[in-house]
């Protein structure tokens, strides 16, 4: 029966240039590093580093080697406490791991073990949050992660204020904004890379068939998270209220990661309704996403996603198919 909601077309082999293992790693490292060196433009450039590596992974050749040797190299530099271009090597290691290595490895595991797209995205997002917390905790030793992040944020805020003064731009409002964020940033810092990874995965998802994935990708409006994810929501919420210190830091990160996933499911619900009236063009996709990021709307959209896990809020078409 036709559900009325299309799927992304099946495997489409495109004549994309294919790089070798070493060249793929070098290109992916350069593109991923743009996130640090060319921020904020790097937010748009860095995802391109996934293309040659995922191509290697989906070709069933030595795909893991395309990113594995880069991880070993950066890990060695991080253990030696060396710096690259004025930044600690562990920052480059974490960036490359989250932008390239983790998504590529997760695609390889998904192809090998199967499962739903939602499960692939959920576990990859939670793994990103875990890796980020572990890296920050290791870099913060012997201090606690929250206290170390507070110090790092104060240093970054001082540098930003100095840069504004050097350019001759009044920094009064900036100082107030940075001071207001000082109490929040240390608690949500690990969630920010995870949020970027969620956006990256949904950018990659419809492009996987072009890169060689041999399975169809369903339309975004049919995206639905697994039924067990409310457990993570309850655990993160309870830990945020009841714990303190590093335990609360972990719980807050889990809670925010789960809410981000439910936010995406809420967007899928909205798009499922809008697609019936104004189509599925890129203007609709980005317009709705940007609108839903305003003010309190992210929590409202995430609440829609949570409710959809218990009772479908999608439009009923063809006798109840959703």
C-alpha positions in Angstrom: 0.0 0.0 0.0 1.3 3.4 -0.9 1.7 5.4 2.4 1.8 8.7 0.6 5.2 9.5 2.0 8.1 8.9 -0.4 11.4 7.3 0.2 14.7 8.7 -0.9 15.6 6.9 -4.1 17.7 3.7 -3.7 21.3 3.3 -4.5 22.5 5.7 -7.2 26.1 5.2 -8.3 27.7 8.5 -9.1 31.0 8.9 -11.0 32.6 10.6 -8.0 36.4 10.8 -8.0 37.9 8.1 -5.7 41.0 8.8 -3.6 43.4 6.3 -2.1 43.5 5.5 1.6 46.3 8.0 2.4 44.9 10.7 0.2 41.4 10.3 1.7 42.8 10.7 5.2 44.8 13.8 4.3 41.9 15.5 2.6 39.5 14.6 5.4 41.9 16.0 8.0 42.4 19.3 6.2 38.6 19.7 5.7 37.8 18.7 9.2 40.4 21.1 10.6 38.6 24.0 8.9 36.1 23.8 11.7 38.8 25.1 14.0 40.8 27.2 11.7 38.1 28.9 9.6 35.2 29.1 12.2 32.3 29.8 11.5 32.8 29.2 7.8 34.3 25.8 8.7 30.9 24.7 9.9 29.9 24.3 6.3 33.3 23.1 5.0 34.1 20.4 7.6 31.3 17.9 6.6 32.9 17.5 3.2 35.8 15.7 4.9 33.4 12.8 5.3 32.9 12.2 1.6 36.2 10.5 0.6 36.3 8.5 3.8 32.7 7.2 3.7 33.4 6.4 0.0 36.2 4.2 1.1 34.1 2.6 3.9 31.1 1.8 1.5 33.4 0.5 -1.2 34.2 -2.4 1.2 37.9 -1.8 0.8 40.2 -0.8 3.5 37.8 2.0 4.6 38.8 2.1 8.3 42.4 2.7 7.3 41.4 6.0 5.6 40.7 7.5 9.0 42.5 5.1 11.3 46.0 6.3 10.6 45.0 9.9 11.1 43.6 9.1 14.6 46.8 7.3 15.5 48.9 10.2 14.4 46.8 12.8 16.3 46.6 10.6 19.4 50.4 10.4 19.4 50.7 14.1 19.3 48.0 14.5 22.0 49.8 12.1 24.3 53.0 14.0 23.8 51.1 17.2 24.7 52.2 18.9 21.5 50.4 21.8 19.9 49.3 22.4 16.3 48.9 25.9 15.0 48.7 27.3 18.5 46.0 24.8 19.7 46.5 21.5 21.7 46.7 18.4 19.5 43.9 16.9 21.5 41.5 19.6 20.1 42.3 18.4 16.6 42.0 14.8 17.7 38.5 15.4 19.1 37.4 17.4 16.1 38.6 14.8 13.6 37.1 12.0 15.7 33.6 13.6 15.8 33.5 15.0 12.3 35.1 12.1 10.3 36.1 9.0 12.3 33.0 8.4 14.4 30.5 9.0 11.5 32.5 6.8 9.1 33.0 4.0 11.7 29.3 4.2 12.6 28.3 3.8 8.9 30.6 0.8 8.6 29.0 -0.8 11.7 25.5 0.0 10.4 26.2 -1.6 7.1 27.6 -4.7 8.8 25.1 -5.2 11.6 22.0 -3.6 10.1 19.2 -1.9 12.1 17.2 1.2 11.6 18.5 4.6 10.6 17.2 6.0 13.9 19.2 3.5 15.9 22.3 4.3 13.9 21.9 8.0 14.5 21.0 7.6 18.1 24.0 5.5 19.0 26.4 7.7 17.0 25.1 10.8 18.8 25.4 9.2 22.3 28.9 7.9 21.4 29.9 11.5 20.4 28.7 12.8 23.7 30.6 10.1 25.5 33.8 10.7 23.6 33.6 14.4 24.1 33.1 14.0 27.9 36.0 11.5 28.1 38.3 13.8 26.2 37.5 16.8 28.3 37.8 14.9 31.5 41.2 13.5 30.5 42.4 17.0 29.4 41.1 18.5 32.7 43.0 16.2 35.0 43.6 16.7 37.9 40.8 19.2 38.0 37.1 18.3 37.5 35.6 18.8 34.0 33.3 21.6 35.1 36.0 23.6 36.8 38.4 23.2 33.9 35.7 24.2 31.4 35.0 27.3 33.5 38.7 28.3 33.3 38.9 27.6 29.6 35.8 29.6 29.0 37.1 32.5 31.0 40.3 32.4 28.9 38.4 32.3 25.7 36.1 35.2 26.8 39.2 37.3 27.6 40.7 36.6 24.2 37.4 37.5 22.4 37.1 40.7 24.4 40.7 41.6 23.5 40.1 40.9 19.9 37.1 43.2 19.8 39.1 46.0 21.5 41.9 45.6 19.0 39.4 46.1 16.1 38.0 49.2 17.8 34.6 47.6 18.3 32.8 48.4 21.7 32.9 45.3 23.8 30.5 46.2 26.6 27.6 44.2 25.4 29.9 41.3 24.5 31.3 41.2 28.0 27.8 41.1 29.5 26.8 38.3 27.2 29.9 36.3 27.9 29.5 36.8 31.7 25.9 35.6 31.4 27.0 32.4 29.6 29.8 31.7 32.0 27.6 29.6 34.3 25.9 27.6 31.5 28.7 26.8 29.0 30.7 24.4 31.3 27.6 22.3 31.8 26.5 22.1 28.1 29.9 22.2 26.4 30.0 18.5 25.6 26.5 18.8 24.0 27.6 21.3 21.4 29.8 19.0 19.4 27.1 16.3 19.7 24.5 18.8 18.3 26.8 19.6 15.4 27.2 15.9 14.8 23.4 15.4 14.6 23.2 18.1 11.9 26.2 16.4 10.1 24.5 13.0 10.2 21.3 14.3 8.7 23.3 16.1 6.0 25.1 12.8 5.2 22.0 10.5 5.5 20.4 11.3 2.1 23.8 11.3 0.4 24.8 7.8 1.4 23.2 6.1 -1.6 25.3 8.3 -3.9 28.4 7.3 -2.0 27.6 3.6 -2.4 25.1 2.5 0.3 23.1 -0.4 -1.0 19.9 0.2 0.8 17.1 2.8 0.5 16.9 5.8 2.8 13.4 6.7 3.9 12.0 10.3 3.6 12.9 12.5 6.5 9.2 13.0 7.5 9.1 9.2 8.3 12.0 9.4 10.7 11.1 8.0 14.1 13.3 7.2 17.1 13.4 3.9 19.0 10.8 3.2 21.7 13.5 2.8 24.4 14.9 6.4 24.1 12.5 7.8 26.8 14.6 5.8 29.2 17.6 8.1 28.4 15.3 11.1 28.8 14.2 10.0 32.2 17.7 9.1 33.3 19.2 12.3 32.2 16.4 14.4 33.7 16.6 12.6 37.1 20.4 12.8 37.2 20.2 16.6 36.4 17.9 17.1 39.4 19.4 14.7 41.9 23.1 14.6 41.2 25.8 17.2 41.6 29.4 17.8 40.4 30.7 15.6 37.6 27.7 13.2 37.9 25.3 16.1 37.1 27.6 17.2 34.2 27.2 13.7 32.7 23.4 13.7 33.2 23.0 17.1 31.7 24.9 16.0 28.6 22.8 12.9 28.2 19.6 14.9 28.7 20.6 17.5 26.1 21.7 14.8 23.6 18.3 13.0 23.9 16.4 16.3 23.6 18.3 17.1 20.4 17.2 13.8 18.9 13.6 14.4 19.9 13.9 17.9 18.4 14.8 16.3 15.0 11.8 13.9 15.3 9.6 17.0 16.0 10.9 18.6 12.8 10.0 15.4 11.0 6.5 15.7 12.3 6.2 19.3 11.2 7.6 18.5 7.8 5.2 15.6 7.3 2.3 18.0 7.7 3.8 20.8 5.7 4.8 18.5 2.8 1.1 17.9 2.1 0.5 21.6 1.5 3.7 23.4 0.4 6.0 20.6 -0.8 9.5 19.3 0.3 11.8 21.9 -1.3 15.0 23.1 0.3 13.4 26.4 1.3 10.8 24.5 3.3 13.4 22.3 5.0 15.7 25.1 6.0 13.0 27.6 6.7 11.2 25.4 9.2 14.5 24.3 10.8 15.6 27.9 11.3 12.2 29.0 12.5 12.1 26.2 15.1 15.5 27.3 16.5 14.0 30.6 17.7 13.3 31.4 21.4 11.5 28.6 23.3 10.5 26.7 20.2 13.3 24.1 20.4 11.7 22.7 23.6 8.2 22.8 22.1 9.4 20.9 19.0 11.3 18.4 21.2 8.1 17.9 23.2 6.3 17.0 20.0 9.0 14.4 19.3 8.6 12.9 22.7 4.8 12.8 22.4 5.1 11.2 18.9 6.9 8.3 20.6 3.7 7.4 22.5 1.1 8.5 19.9 1.7 9.2 16.3 1.3 12.8 15.4 2.0 12.3 11.7 -0.8 12.9 9.1 -2.9 9.8 8.5 -2.9 8.9 4.8 -4.4 6.0 2.9 -6.5 4.6 5.7 -4.2 5.4 8.6 -0.7 4.7 7.2 1.7 7.2 8.8 
